């Protein structure tokens, strides 16, 4: 009887394994084709000159030399038309420096409010997370209207700030990148708030109770218990924020246009890669620029995790 039961168990287990492999096979296949294969082919393509129609012509490191020449021109003060990759890189670094710290801080603050036992807590949680569920293109289109010179944002600032003069956010190169960064912060903070909220709820309550018995108030408990306990999650959120910010494309495309808006103020590396591949029809150069961007993202995230990632182990 035991042998029959064992045989039945093995058959059922084998069926579960086959079913599981069948379910994940599609996702694995798509990841292999559009992930690893695309990455390997881009590296291969970066050594060739091609126009999508004719034969691929091997050019060695010439495509990478074009990217380096672009960077040198930008450092020497050339216009963004002559150094688009440098312009995109400069803009995206400034954008990342604005977005990542602010969205991380705001996500922690929102998670702290959502973690409180107050009336309507679920409503606040949904409200905070709602922007993360909305299409970034739709969000960008709405904010274009809000950022108009006679739009709602200027109306509020004019009402609240004495002597404030309306700003043409989208058409002024001094404010375009800031406007894009504000939209990104609004759209991503709620997503990371959920991660911080889960981490906060995993902190043992005994630690807070012991601190309260020792006379620690809410502010001291937050800075000396919550923040240190959240350090692994902070590292994770910052790394994910760096990856997302450095390859930002959608908001820049909608709010600044393919050419990056006035003076290329909203031009990004991802926009330049797209233009190189599909406007200037240089997929080899686009692939080389893609690998430059990969190297920047990998180096940045690696150095950050090496310095602060000890908290995650």
C-alpha distance (Angstrom), angle and dihedral (degrees) to the residues before:
residue distance angle dihedral
X1 . . .
X2 3.78 . .
X3 3.81 90.3 .
X4 3.80 90.9 52.5
X5 3.79 90.9 50.5
X6 3.80 90.7 47.4
X7 3.80 91.0 50.3
X8 3.82 91.3 49.2
X9 3.82 90.5 48.7
X10 3.80 92.1 50.9
X11 3.81 92.1 50.2
X12 3.80 91.9 48.9
X13 3.80 90.8 47.0
X14 3.80 91.8 49.8
X15 3.80 90.2 50.7
X16 3.81 90.2 51.9
X17 3.80 91.0 50.3
X18 3.81 92.0 49.5
X19 3.82 91.0 46.9
X20 3.80 91.4 48.5
X21 3.79 93.4 48.6
X22 3.81 90.1 47.8
X23 3.79 91.9 52.9
X24 3.80 95.3 49.4
X25 3.81 95.7 38.7
X26 3.81 93.8 82.0
X27 3.80 92.9 50.9
X28 3.80 91.7 45.6
X29 3.81 91.6 48.3
X30 3.81 92.7 49.9
X31 3.81 90.4 48.0
X32 3.81 91.3 50.0
X33 3.82 93.0 49.5
X34 3.80 101.4 38.9
X35 3.79 96.3 28.7
X36 3.77 118.0 33.6
X37 3.81 98.0 18.0
X38 3.81 91.7 47.4
X39 3.81 90.7 49.5
X40 3.81 93.3 49.0
X41 3.80 92.3 45.3
X42 3.82 90.9 49.5
X43 3.80 89.6 54.0
X44 3.82 90.0 48.7
X45 3.81 91.4 46.2
X46 3.81 92.3 51.7
X47 3.83 88.9 73.7
X48 3.81 94.2 54.2
X49 3.79 140.6 69.8
X50 3.80 112.0 -135.4
X51 3.81 140.7 158.3
X52 3.85 97.5 -161.5
X53 3.84 90.9 -106.8
X54 3.79 111.9 53.3
X55 3.78 130.0 51.7
X56 3.79 120.4 -63.2
X57 3.81 112.2 -106.5
X58 3.80 118.0 -151.4
X59 3.83 110.5 -127.8
X60 3.80 101.3 165.9
X61 3.81 113.6 -147.8
X62 3.80 94.5 -12.8
X63 3.82 93.1 108.7
X64 3.80 90.7 52.7
X65 3.81 89.3 47.9
X66 3.82 88.4 55.9
X67 3.80 90.2 54.9
X68 3.82 92.2 48.1
X69 3.81 90.2 48.4
X70 3.81 88.9 52.1
X71 3.81 90.6 52.9
X72 3.82 92.4 48.4
X73 3.80 91.4 50.4
X74 3.78 90.9 51.2
X75 3.79 93.0 48.8
X76 3.82 88.8 51.1
X77 3.80 90.4 54.6
X78 3.80 103.2 -99.1
X79 3.82 118.2 159.8
X80 3.78 120.1 -92.6
X81 3.82 89.5 -107.6
X82 3.83 89.8 62.9
X83 3.81 95.1 39.0
X84 3.82 106.7 32.2
X85 3.81 95.6 153.2
X86 3.82 92.1 51.9
X87 3.82 90.3 47.5
X88 3.79 91.6 49.8
X89 3.80 91.8 47.1
X90 3.81 93.3 48.8
X91 3.80 92.0 48.6
X92 3.79 94.8 46.3
X93 3.81 92.3 50.0
X94 3.81 90.5 52.8
X95 3.80 90.0 44.8
X96 3.82 91.2 50.6
X97 3.80 91.9 48.0
X98 3.82 88.8 55.7
X99 3.79 101.3 39.3
X100 3.81 105.8 41.4
X101 3.85 99.9 53.3
X102 3.81 93.9 40.5
X103 3.80 96.3 46.0
X104 3.82 90.8 47.0
X105 3.81 92.8 50.0
X106 3.81 92.7 44.3
X107 3.81 91.8 47.8
X108 3.83 90.3 54.2
X109 3.81 91.2 49.0
X110 3.81 92.8 48.6
X111 3.80 91.5 46.7
X112 3.81 89.8 51.3
X113 3.81 91.1 54.0
X114 3.81 92.0 44.5
X115 3.81 90.1 50.8
X116 3.80 92.8 59.4
X117 3.80 120.3 100.1
X118 3.80 98.3 -120.5
X119 3.76 134.1 137.9
X120 3.81 113.1 -84.1
X121 3.81 93.2 20.2
X122 3.82 93.3 148.3
X123 3.81 90.7 52.6
X124 3.78 91.3 55.3
X125 3.81 92.0 47.2
X126 3.81 91.3 53.1
X127 3.81 92.1 44.5
X128 3.80 92.5 52.3
X129 3.80 93.2 47.5
X130 3.82 97.4 41.9
X131 3.86 96.0 87.8
X132 3.82 89.6 56.9
X133 3.81 90.2 59.4
X134 3.80 94.3 51.1
X135 3.79 124.0 91.0
X136 3.80 111.1 -98.3
X137 3.81 89.6 -137.7
X138 3.81 91.7 56.5
X139 3.80 90.4 46.4
X140 3.82 91.0 50.7
X141 3.81 92.3 49.8
X142 3.80 91.5 50.6
X143 3.80 92.6 48.3
X144 3.81 91.4 49.2
X145 3.80 86.4 63.2
X146 3.81 92.1 44.1
X147 3.83 91.6 49.7
X148 3.81 94.7 51.4
X149 3.79 115.8 122.5
X150 3.79 90.3 -107.7
X151 3.82 92.5 33.1
X152 3.78 132.6 121.0
X153 3.82 97.4 -92.2
X154 3.79 93.6 55.1
X155 3.81 89.0 44.7
X156 3.82 91.4 55.5
X157 3.81 93.6 44.4
X158 3.81 91.3 48.0
X159 3.80 89.9 51.2
X160 3.82 96.6 45.1
X161 3.83 102.6 34.5
X162 3.83 114.9 58.5
X163 3.80 113.4 -128.9
X164 3.80 94.2 8.8
X165 3.80 114.2 155.5
X166 3.84 118.0 -148.9
X167 3.82 114.5 -101.0
X168 3.78 125.7 -143.2
X169 3.80 91.5 -136.7
X170 3.79 99.1 179.4
X171 3.81 98.8 40.8
X172 3.81 98.0 40.1
X173 3.80 113.7 85.3
X174 3.80 90.5 -151.8
X175 3.81 93.1 62.6
X176 3.82 106.6 25.2
X177 3.81 96.3 89.3
X178 3.81 90.9 45.3
X179 3.81 89.9 52.3
X180 3.82 91.0 51.8
X181 3.81 90.2 48.1
X182 3.82 91.8 51.4
X183 3.79 91.1 52.0
X184 3.81 90.6 49.5
X185 3.81 91.7 50.0
X186 3.80 91.3 49.9
X187 3.80 91.7 49.3
X188 3.81 100.5 44.3
X189 3.80 106.0 35.7
X190 3.81 92.2 77.0
X191 3.79 91.6 53.3
X192 3.80 93.1 54.2
X193 3.80 90.0 41.4
X194 3.81 88.4 69.9
X195 3.81 90.6 55.1
X196 3.81 92.2 50.4
X197 3.80 91.6 44.9
X198 3.81 91.1 54.7
X199 3.82 90.0 48.5
X200 3.82 92.2 49.0
X201 3.79 92.5 50.8
X202 3.82 89.3 52.1
X203 3.83 92.4 58.8
X204 3.84 109.1 105.5
X205 3.80 111.9 -106.9
X206 3.80 90.5 -142.4
X207 3.80 90.1 73.1
X208 3.80 91.9 57.0
X209 3.80 92.2 45.1
X210 3.79 91.4 51.8
X211 3.80 90.8 49.2
X212 3.81 91.2 49.8
X213 3.81 90.3 52.2
X214 3.80 87.9 53.2
X215 3.81 89.4 54.2
X216 3.82 99.9 -103.9
X217 3.80 112.7 155.7
X218 3.82 127.3 -144.1
X219 3.82 94.3 -88.8
X220 3.82 94.1 49.2
X221 3.80 90.9 46.0
X222 3.80 90.0 51.6
X223 3.80 96.2 50.1
X224 3.81 99.0 36.0
X225 3.81 100.9 36.4
X226 3.80 112.0 17.0
X227 3.80 99.3 42.6
X228 3.86 95.9 45.8
X229 3.81 90.7 46.6
X230 3.81 89.8 49.5
X231 3.80 93.8 52.8
X232 3.85 95.8 103.4
X233 3.80 90.0 50.5
X234 3.81 91.5 46.2
X235 3.80 89.7 54.8
X236 3.81 90.2 49.4
X237 3.81 93.8 47.7
X238 3.81 93.3 47.1
X239 3.81 91.8 49.7
X240 3.81 92.2 48.8
X241 3.80 89.7 45.2
X242 3.81 91.5 52.0
X243 3.80 91.8 50.4
X244 3.80 92.9 48.6
X245 3.81 96.0 43.3
X246 3.81 96.7 47.4
X247 3.81 92.2 54.5
X248 3.81 97.4 40.0
X249 3.79 112.5 149.7
X250 3.80 115.0 143.6
X251 3.82 100.2 63.7
X252 3.81 92.5 45.1
X253 3.81 91.4 48.1
X254 3.81 93.4 52.2
X255 3.80 101.0 35.9
X256 3.82 101.0 34.9
X257 3.80 103.5 23.1
X258 3.78 130.1 -131.1
X259 3.81 92.1 -59.3
X260 3.79 94.7 50.8
X261 3.79 99.0 -108.9
X262 3.82 126.2 -95.9
X263 3.79 111.7 2.0
X264 3.81 90.4 -8.9
X265 3.81 88.8 -76.1
X266 3.80 92.0 147.5
X267 3.80 97.0 38.8
X268 3.81 115.3 126.8
X269 3.79 136.7 -173.8
X270 3.81 91.3 -108.5
X271 3.82 89.9 52.7
X272 3.79 90.4 50.5
X273 3.81 91.7 50.0
X274 3.80 89.8 51.0
X275 3.81 92.7 48.4
X276 3.78 91.6 46.3
X277 3.79 92.0 52.4
X278 3.81 102.1 39.5
X279 3.82 107.8 18.3
X280 3.79 103.5 35.9
X281 3.84 91.0 28.7
X282 3.80 95.8 -133.3
X283 3.82 104.2 131.6
X284 3.81 91.4 164.6
X285 3.81 92.4 58.0
X286 3.82 89.6 42.7
X287 3.81 89.5 54.2
X288 3.81 90.9 49.9
X289 3.81 90.2 50.7
X290 3.81 89.1 48.4
X291 3.79 90.1 56.5
X292 3.80 90.8 47.4
X293 3.81 87.9 54.3
X294 3.81 90.4 46.9
X295 3.81 90.1 51.9
X296 3.82 90.8 50.7
X297 3.81 93.4 48.8
X298 3.80 93.7 44.2
X299 3.81 93.4 47.6
X300 3.81 93.9 45.8
X301 3.80 95.6 48.3
X302 3.82 92.9 41.3
X303 3.81 93.5 52.7
X304 3.80 91.8 46.0
X305 3.81 93.2 49.6
X306 3.80 91.5 44.5
X307 3.79 90.1 55.3
X308 3.80 99.9 39.9
X309 3.81 103.9 13.6
X310 3.79 93.2 92.2
X311 3.77 86.1 84.9
X312 3.81 89.7 63.1
X313 3.81 95.4 58.4
